[in-house]
Amino acid sequence: MHQFLLLNGIFIGFVMAVPIGPIGIMCIRKTLTEGRLRGLIIGLGAATADLLYGCVAAFGLTIISDLLDSQRIWIKLVGGAILFMLGIKIFRALPADPKHSIKNNGILKTYLITIFLTLTNPLTIFAFIAVFALLNLGGELSYFSASTLVIGIFIGSLSWFLLLSSVVTLFRNKLDLDGLRWVNRIAGVLLIISGIIAVGSLI
């Protein structure tokens, strides 16, 4: 039973993470410009956020989900503004030479920012609830069963970003500084657009 829940959680986490949105763009950009470890930190942050939202859905924490739903306008507004500013910063950033080692400073900051940006989409909770219902997991779960499910979600989400960063790493050494500069520009523009869309959806 618990193995079944773990496998379901892995499936849910993987499928929920697959769509390439702002976080996926950040993962690709970090992997190309700063290496696989940085890309994995983005994935770890996204998987942690999915774990937290999965807990809200699996444990039936309606107070939290209702609170987030009632404040979704401010949450999306702040998240969209941060994406917009982050996009401008990345667009203007000068790429590091891929042949030189990248210092491991700023890893915690990258991790926390990724968690926050992922959490700025409170609709994720309701997406998890819908998927749970679709897979007949919407009933009352024991704490152990719910914990098994959300651990699977974390593993599944992280597995996608591990796969994504691994594939992207294959192309990293083929890019020179000019190519990495274009990676920053493209990623910056996409994040700016994502921020505009997030804020524009509130109008």
N, C-alpha and C positions, 0 to 999 in steps of 0.2 A: 504493500500500500504506500509506504513512505518512499520507496524507490520510484513508484509511479508518479507521486507528487513531485519528486526531485526532477524527474525527466520532463514532466509537464512544465515545471518552473524554468528549466533550461531552455525548452522550446519557446516559451512565452518571452523570456528575456532576450533571446537571440532575435526573434521575429520583431519585437518592439524596437530593437536597436538598429535593425538593418536600414531603414530609410535614411538616406544621406541628407541630414539637415545641417544646421549651424555647427553642432558638435562634431559631426562627421567631417565637415570641412576643416574644422580646427585640428582634428586628429590627423588628417591627410597633410595639412600644411606643416604642423609641428614635426611629423615624421620626415617629411621631405627636407625641411630646413634645419632641423636640430637633432634628428636621429630617432630611432625606434623607441627608446626609453621615454622620450617626451610624448610621443604619440600614445604610448601605453598609459602614461599618467592621465591624459585626456580620457582615455577609455575607462580607467579606474574611477575617475570622478563621475563619469556618466553612469557607470554601473552602480556606484554608491547611491546616486540620486534615484535610479530605478529601484534599488533595494528599499530605499525609504518610502517611495510611493507604493511599491509592492506591499510593504508592511501595512500602510494605511488601508489598502484594498483588501488584503488577506485577513487582517485582524478586525476588519469592520469598524475602523475608527472614524465613524461618521461625523463626529464633532470636528475633527481636523479637516476632513474633506469638505464639509460645509463651510468652514471658516475660509479655506483656500478658494472655494468657489465664489464666496461673497466678496473676496478681495482680488479676484482674478484680473480686474481692470488695472489696478495699481501694480500687481505682480508682472503682468505683460508689459506695462508701460516702462517699468524699471528695467526689466530684462531686455526689451527692445532698445532702450537708450544705451545700455551697456554694450549690446551687440554692435550698435552703430559706432560708438566710440572705439570699441575694440577693432572694428573693421578699418577705421581711419588709421589707427596706430599700426596695424599690420600692413596696410597699404604703403605706409611711409617707412616701414622698417627696412633697414639694410641687412641683407642676408649674411650669415656667417659662412665662412669657407667650410664646406663639408669635409675637407681633408684634415681640418683641425678639430681637436676634441672639444666637446661642449661641456662647460662647467655645469655641475649639478645644482646650482643655485636657482631659486625660484620655483622648485618643484612643488613645494607645499602650496604656494600661491596659485600656480596653474591648476592644481588639484581642487582647491577650494572654489576658484572661479568657475571651473567646469561644473561642480556640484550645483552652485548657485544658478548658473545659466540653464542647466537641465531642469532644475526645480521651478523655473519661471514659467513652465508650461503645466499649469494645474490640471489641464484636460487629460494629462497622462494617467492620473488616478482613475478617471472614468473609463479610459481605454483599457486599463488593467481589469477593472470591474467587468466590463463587457466581455473581455476575453475569458475571464474566469467563468462567467455565466455560459459562454459558448461551449466551454469544455466541461460544463457541469461541475465547476469548482466553486460555485457561488453559495453553497450551503455553509452551515456552521462548521468550522474547522477547529480542532484542538490547537492549543498553543504550539505543540510540537509539530503538528501537521502544517500549520501556517508558517512556522519557522523553516521547515523543510522546503516549502514552496518558494518562499522569498529568497532562500539561499540559492535555489536553482535559478531564480530570476537573475540574481547577481552573477552567477557563473555563466549563464547564457549571454547576458549583455556584455560581459567582459570578453567572452570568447569571440564575439563579433568584432570587437575593436582589436583584439589580438590578431585575428585573421586580416582585418583591414590594414593595420600597420605593417604586418608581415609582407603583404602584397605590395604595398606602397614602397617599402624599403628596397625592393628589387630595382626601383627606378631612381633611387636617391643618388647613387654614385654616377649616374649618367648625366646628372645636371651640373652645369658650371654655375658660377656666380650670377651670370645674366639670367640663366634659367630659373634659379632660385628667387631672383628678384621678381620675375614674372609670376612665380608661385605666390609670393607675398601680395602682389597686386591683384591677382585673380581671387585669392582667398579673401583679401580685404574688401573687394567689391561685393563678393557674395555675402559676406557678413553684414556689410552696410545695407544691402538689399533686404536681408533677413530681418534686420532691426527695423527698417522702414515698414516692412510687411506686418511685423508684430504690432507696431504702434498703429499702423493704418487700419488693422483689423478691428480696432476699438472704435473707429469712427462710424 
